[in-house]
Amino acid sequence: MVVGEMREDNLGSNVMKEEVPQVTEETAVAVLNLYPTVLSLARAYSLLDGDVSAQEDMLRKQSSNAVSAVASRNIFQLVWGNDH
C-alpha cells in the first residue's frame, strides 16, 4: 500500500492532478470533498475487504459520477498500489 510512503496526510488537488491520469481540478475537488486525507480514503478502500472491482469504482459511485470510472480506478491504484 502506498499510503505510508506519502509525506503528508492531505491528498491535495495538485498531487492528484500531477500523479493521476484523468484527474481534473473538478475531479480532485470531488474526491477531497468525500475524503480530505489519504488515510480517510485508504480506510474507505479497506472497508471493501479486498473487492478490487468495488474499490476501483468506489469514488465514481460515491461522487454520483463526478469522478469518472477511469479516474476512480487510477486514484485507487495511486493510493492502494498496483500490486492488488
N, CA, C and O atoms as a DFTB+ gen file, in Angstrom:
336 C
 N C O
     1  1       0.842      -1.173       0.000
     2  2       0.000       0.000       0.000
     3  2       0.887       1.236       0.000
     4  3       1.868       1.284       0.742
     5  1       0.571       2.215      -0.798
     6  2       1.371       3.410      -0.993
     7  2       1.185       4.431       0.113
     8  3       2.044       5.294       0.291
     9  1       0.116       4.364       0.848
    10  2      -0.243       5.394       1.823
    11  2       0.918       5.754       2.732
    12  3       1.175       6.939       2.943
    13  1       1.614       4.795       3.266
    14  2       2.701       5.059       4.193
    15  2       3.870       5.793       3.575
    16  3       4.674       6.382       4.298
    17  1       3.989       5.778       2.265
    18  2       5.091       6.433       1.590
    19  2       4.849       7.915       1.369
    20  3       5.797       8.645       1.077
    21  1       3.631       8.382       1.494
    22  2       3.325       9.785       1.273
    23  2       3.722      10.589       2.500
    24  3       3.507      10.155       3.632
    25  1       4.300      11.755       2.276
    26  2       4.793      12.572       3.376
    27  2       3.689      13.227       4.179
    28  3       3.789      13.325       5.402
    29  1       2.646      13.673       3.520
    30  2       1.572      14.373       4.202
    31  2       0.302      13.550       4.123
    32  3       0.101      12.766       3.195
    33  1      -0.553      13.747       5.119
    34  2      -1.820      13.035       5.148
    35  2      -2.828      13.671       4.210
    36  3      -3.795      13.018       3.819
    37  1      -2.629      14.916       3.843
    38  2      -3.563      15.635       2.991
    39  2      -3.365      15.207       1.543
    40  3      -2.246      15.233       1.031
    41  1      -4.450      14.813       0.886
    42  2      -4.356      14.402      -0.515
    43  2      -3.913      15.553      -1.399
    44  3      -2.941      15.416      -2.143
    45  1      -4.593      16.671      -1.337
    46  2      -4.261      17.834      -2.142
    47  2      -4.606      17.646      -3.601
    48  3      -4.250      16.637      -4.209
    49  1      -5.299      18.619      -4.160
    50  2      -5.701      18.514      -5.561
    51  2      -4.501      18.520      -6.486
    52  3      -4.543      17.872      -7.532
    53  1      -3.427      19.231      -6.142
    54  2      -2.249      19.253      -7.005
    55  2      -1.591      17.891      -7.097
    56  3      -1.138      17.494      -8.171
    57  1      -1.532      17.169      -5.988
    58  2      -0.949      15.826      -6.001
    59  2      -1.742      14.927      -6.931
    60  3      -1.167      14.221      -7.760
    61  1      -3.062      14.950      -6.795
    62  2      -3.892      14.094      -7.644
    63  2      -3.764      14.479      -9.110
    64  3      -3.637      13.607      -9.969
    65  1      -3.794      15.770      -9.406
    66  2      -3.720      16.200     -10.804
    67  2      -2.375      15.845     -11.419
    68  3      -2.315      15.474     -12.591
    69  1      -1.304      15.950     -10.656
    70  2       0.030      15.667     -11.182
    71  2       0.324      14.175     -11.267
    72  3       1.026      13.736     -12.178
    73  1      -0.194      13.403     -10.343
    74  2       0.169      11.994     -10.233
    75  2      -0.814      11.018     -10.866
    76  3      -0.462       9.864     -11.111
    77  1      -2.032      11.459     -11.135
    78  2      -3.067      10.527     -11.575
    79  2      -3.630      10.948     -12.927
    80  3      -4.188      12.038     -13.056
    81  1      -3.486      10.082     -13.942
    82  2      -4.098      10.382     -15.237
    83  2      -5.614      10.507     -15.111
    84  3      -6.235       9.815     -14.304
    85  1      -6.195      11.376     -15.898
    86  2      -7.645      11.586     -15.968
    87  2      -8.215      12.353     -14.780
    88  3      -9.432      12.368     -14.594
    89  1      -7.370      12.989     -13.970
    90  2      -7.875      13.767     -12.838
    91  2      -7.778      15.250     -13.161
    92  3      -6.693      15.800     -13.352
    93  1      -8.941      15.876     -13.216
    94  2      -9.041      17.316     -13.431
    95  2      -9.203      18.001     -12.076
    96  3      -9.334      17.334     -11.050
    97  1      -9.193      19.315     -12.076
    98  2      -9.432      20.068     -10.845
    99  2     -10.784      19.690     -10.240
   100  3     -10.899      19.511      -9.028
   101  1     -11.806      19.570     -11.090
   102  2     -13.149      19.226     -10.617
   103  2     -13.173      17.836      -9.981
   104  3     -13.818      17.624      -8.954
   105  1     -12.471      16.905     -10.595
   106  2     -12.387      15.552     -10.048
   107  2     -11.688      15.570      -8.693
   108  3     -12.152      14.949      -7.737
   109  1     -10.577      16.281      -8.622
   110  2      -9.820      16.357      -7.371
   111  2     -10.667      16.952      -6.250
   112  3     -10.646      16.454      -5.124
   113  1     -11.405      18.007      -6.551
   114  2     -12.262      18.638      -5.541
   115  2     -13.353      17.673      -5.088
   116  3     -13.664      17.602      -3.900
   117  1     -13.935      16.929      -6.029
   118  2     -14.979      15.959      -5.675
   119  2     -14.429      14.899      -4.722
   120  3     -15.098      14.521      -3.761
   121  1     -13.222      14.423      -4.985
   122  2     -12.604      13.418      -4.114
   123  2     -12.297      14.019      -2.748
   124  3     -12.567      13.400      -1.719
   125  1     -11.735      15.222      -2.736
   126  2     -11.379      15.862      -1.467
   127  2     -12.604      16.177      -0.620
   128  3     -12.523      16.185       0.608
   129  1     -13.725      16.433      -1.260
   130  2     -14.961      16.653      -0.505
   131  2     -15.417      15.378       0.198
   132  3     -15.994      15.431       1.285
   133  1     -15.157      14.241      -0.424
   134  2     -15.511      12.951       0.176
   135  2     -14.467      12.480       1.189
   136  3     -14.807      12.002       2.271
   137  1     -13.207      12.621       0.828
   138  2     -12.092      12.105       1.628
   139  2     -10.968      13.139       1.651
   140  3     -10.160      13.186       0.723
   141  1     -10.902      13.959       2.684
   142  2      -9.907      15.031       2.723
   143  2      -8.477      14.564       2.982
   144  3      -7.538      15.336       2.788
   145  1      -8.294      13.327       3.413
   146  2      -6.942      12.829       3.679
   147  2      -6.727      11.476       3.012
   148  3      -7.676      10.753       2.708
   149  1      -5.465      11.156       2.794
   150  2      -5.106       9.847       2.247
   151  2      -5.583       8.746       3.195
   152  3      -6.092       7.714       2.758
   153  1      -5.415       8.976       4.481
   154  2      -5.817       7.972       5.465
   155  2      -7.313       7.697       5.415
   156  3      -7.731       6.542       5.488
   157  1      -8.123       8.739       5.291
   158  2      -9.575       8.522       5.229
   159  2      -9.963       7.756       3.968
   160  3     -10.860       6.914       4.005
   161  1      -9.302       8.040       2.866
   162  2      -9.575       7.326       1.619
   163  2      -9.110       5.875       1.724
   164  3      -9.823       4.964       1.305
   165  1      -7.937       5.659       2.273
   166  2      -7.424       4.293       2.436
   167  2      -8.330       3.471       3.348
   168  3      -8.563       2.290       3.092
   169  1      -8.835       4.085       4.399
   170  2      -9.750       3.369       5.295
   171  2     -11.021       2.954       4.559
   172  3     -11.520       1.844       4.740
   173  1     -11.534       3.852       3.734
   174  2     -12.740       3.527       2.968
   175  2     -12.468       2.356       2.022
   176  3     -13.298       1.457       1.895
   177  1     -11.311       2.365       1.361
   178  2     -10.957       1.237       0.497
   179  2     -10.853      -0.053       1.312
   180  3     -11.305      -1.107       0.864
   181  1     -10.268       0.025       2.492
   182  2     -10.074      -1.189       3.292
   183  2     -11.397      -1.795       3.748
   184  3     -11.481      -3.004       3.965
   185  1     -12.419      -0.978       3.896
   186  2     -13.729      -1.489       4.302
   187  2     -14.364      -2.377       3.238
   188  3     -15.300      -3.123       3.526
   189  1     -13.863      -2.299       2.025
   190  2     -14.398      -3.126       0.939
   191  2     -13.722      -4.494       0.878
   192  3     -13.937      -5.257      -0.064
   193  1     -12.914      -4.797       1.872
   194  2     -12.357      -6.141       2.084
   195  2     -11.726      -6.781       0.853
   196  3     -11.968      -7.955       0.574
   197  1     -10.932      -6.031       0.124
   198  2     -10.207      -6.610      -0.996
   199  2     -11.011      -6.820      -2.259
   200  3     -10.521      -7.450      -3.197
   201  1     -12.230      -6.313      -2.314
   202  2     -13.040      -6.398      -3.536
   203  2     -12.523      -5.327      -4.497
   204  3     -13.004      -4.194      -4.497
   205  1     -11.545      -5.697      -5.307
   206  2     -10.845      -4.735      -6.152
   207  2     -11.793      -4.010      -7.091
   208  3     -11.656      -2.803      -7.289
   209  1     -12.735      -4.706      -7.662
   210  2     -13.695      -4.069      -8.563
   211  2     -14.474      -2.970      -7.836
   212  3     -14.642      -1.870      -8.363
   213  1     -14.942      -3.271      -6.638
   214  2     -15.679      -2.275      -5.846
   215  2     -14.770      -1.128      -5.428
   216  3     -15.191       0.029      -5.421
   217  1     -13.527      -1.441      -5.080
   218  2     -12.579      -0.403      -4.686
   219  2     -12.287       0.533      -5.861
   220  3     -12.247       1.752      -5.693
   221  1     -12.085      -0.036      -7.039
   222  2     -11.789       0.782      -8.212
   223  2     -12.956       1.686      -8.588
   224  3     -12.746       2.767      -9.138
   225  1     -14.166       1.266      -8.302
   226  2     -15.359       2.017      -8.697
   227  2     -15.943       2.865      -7.561
   228  3     -16.908       3.598      -7.775
   229  1     -15.375       2.773      -6.376
   230  2     -15.936       3.425      -5.199
   231  2     -16.108       4.934      -5.367
   232  3     -17.181       5.461      -5.071
   233  1     -15.096       5.628      -5.825
   234  2     -15.185       7.088      -5.929
   235  2     -16.212       7.518      -6.968
   236  3     -16.906       8.517      -6.778
   237  1     -16.312       6.774      -8.064
   238  2     -17.317       7.112      -9.076
   239  2     -18.709       7.027      -8.474
   240  3     -19.521       7.938      -8.638
   241  1     -18.980       5.941      -7.782
   242  2     -20.310       5.754      -7.192
   243  2     -20.598       6.775      -6.105
   244  3     -21.681       7.359      -6.076
   245  1     -19.653       6.995      -5.221
   246  2     -19.888       7.903      -4.103
   247  2     -19.978       9.361      -4.537
   248  3     -20.566      10.181      -3.832
   249  1     -19.404       9.689      -5.682
   250  2     -19.444      11.072      -6.162
   251  2     -20.583      11.304      -7.141
   252  3     -20.670      12.377      -7.737
   253  1     -21.450      10.330      -7.317
   254  2     -22.545      10.417      -8.300
   255  2     -22.006      10.752      -9.686
   256  3     -22.538      11.614     -10.387
   257  1     -20.949      10.058     -10.060
   258  2     -20.304      10.171     -11.370
   259  2     -19.534      11.469     -11.593
   260  3     -19.140      11.748     -12.726
   261  1     -19.304      12.275     -10.551
   262  2     -18.439      13.455     -10.695
   263  2     -16.998      13.008     -10.951
   264  3     -16.217      13.718     -11.582
   265  1     -16.666      11.824     -10.452
   266  2     -15.374      11.197     -10.714
   267  2     -15.630      10.113     -11.752
   268  3     -16.459       9.229     -11.539
   269  1     -14.922      10.179     -12.873
   270  2     -15.132       9.181     -13.927
   271  2     -14.646       7.813     -13.467
   272  3     -13.889       7.702     -12.503
   273  1     -15.085       6.784     -14.161
   274  2     -14.666       5.421     -13.834
   275  2     -13.149       5.274     -13.969
   276  3     -12.508       4.628     -13.140
   277  1     -12.585       5.872     -15.009
   278  2     -11.133       5.787     -15.226
   279  2     -10.383       6.508     -14.112
   280  3      -9.406       5.981     -13.579
   281  1     -10.832       7.706     -13.758
   282  2     -10.179       8.454     -12.681
   283  2     -10.319       7.717     -11.354
   284  3      -9.373       7.675     -10.567
   285  1     -11.482       7.138     -11.100
   286  2     -11.710       6.387      -9.867
   287  2     -10.724       5.230      -9.758
   288  3     -10.129       5.010      -8.703
   289  1     -10.557       4.504     -10.838
   290  2      -9.611       3.381     -10.858
   291  2      -8.175       3.878     -10.672
   292  3      -7.406       3.288      -9.914
   293  1      -7.817       4.957     -11.359
   294  2      -6.455       5.475     -11.276
   295  2      -6.120       5.999      -9.877
   296  3      -5.002       5.814      -9.398
   297  1      -7.075       6.643      -9.230
   298  2      -6.854       7.129      -7.864
   299  2      -6.693       5.950      -6.917
   300  3      -5.829       5.967      -6.040
   301  1      -7.520       4.928      -7.089
   302  2      -7.377       3.722      -6.266
   303  2      -5.972       3.146      -6.424
   304  3      -5.336       2.786      -5.433
   305  1      -5.488       3.056      -7.648
   306  2      -4.167       2.485      -7.891
   307  2      -3.063       3.342      -7.283
   308  3      -2.062       2.804      -6.809
   309  1      -3.226       4.667      -7.288
   310  2      -2.236       5.541      -6.656
   311  2      -2.200       5.312      -5.147
   312  3      -1.126       5.181      -4.559
   313  1      -3.363       5.264      -4.531
   314  2      -3.443       5.154      -3.068
   315  2      -3.100       3.752      -2.594
   316  3      -2.344       3.590      -1.637
   317  1      -3.639       2.751      -3.243
   318  2      -3.523       1.369      -2.769
   319  2      -2.317       0.655      -3.355
   320  3      -1.814      -0.304      -2.770
   321  1      -1.854       1.117      -4.503
   322  2      -0.743       0.472      -5.180
   323  2      -1.237      -0.415      -6.303
   324  3      -2.406      -0.798      -6.332
   325  1      -0.363      -0.738      -7.214
   326  2      -0.735      -1.522      -8.391
   327  2      -0.645      -3.020      -8.174
   328  3      -0.980      -3.794      -9.070
   329  1      -0.202      -3.439      -7.006
   330  2       0.017      -4.871      -6.781
   331  2      -1.135      -5.540      -6.046
   332  3      -0.914      -6.477      -5.278
   333  1      -2.366      -5.073      -6.271
   334  2      -3.530      -5.645      -5.607
   335  2      -3.890      -6.912      -6.320
   336  3      -4.850      -7.582      -5.939
